[in-house]
Amino acid sequence: MRTEIELNNGWRFAKIYNLGISENDAVTPEFDDCSWEKICLPHTFNATDSVTSSYYK
């Protein structure tokens, strides 16, 4: 029997180069990501870059 698992919802994203944490910290369940943007997949992090004054490079 085939099992389907929904992976599109429940993701968070932060467009920051250096968070002062390691990648290993960010993947733990205890990590506080409540300030990160809630997103659904698929997600394009730079969809609005060309229309804002704070262009992310």
N, C-alpha and C positions, 0 to 999 in steps of 0.2 A: 504494500500500500504506500502511495506517495504522500508525503507530508509537505504542506506549503506553509512557509513562515513569512509573515509580512514584515518587511524591513524598511519601508518607506517613511514611517513616522517615528517620532521620538528622538530625532537627532538634534544636536546643538552645534553652533559654529561661532568661532571668534576669529575675526580678521586682524590678528596681531602676530607680528613676527616673534617677539620674545616675551613670553608670559612670566618669565622667571621660574618656570617649572620644567621638569623633564617630561618627555612624551610618556614615560612609564607612569608618572603621577596622574596625568590626564585621563588615562584609561581605567583607573581604579573606580569602583562604585562610590567610594568615599569622597572623591574629588568634587568640589563645589563649582558647578558650571551654571549656576542659576542666572548669572549676568550675561551669559552667551545667548545669541539669537537662536530661537527655535526655528528649525527648518524641516522641510520634507524633501525626500529624494525623488527625482534628481534635483540637484541644487547647483546654481552657478554663482559663485562668490562675487564675481565682478560684473554682474548684469547691469548695474547702475553706475559703474565707474565713470563713464563718459558723460554722464549728466549731472555729476556733482562736482563741487569745487575741491573736494579732498580726494583726488584721483589716487587710487591705491596701486602702487607699482611693485 
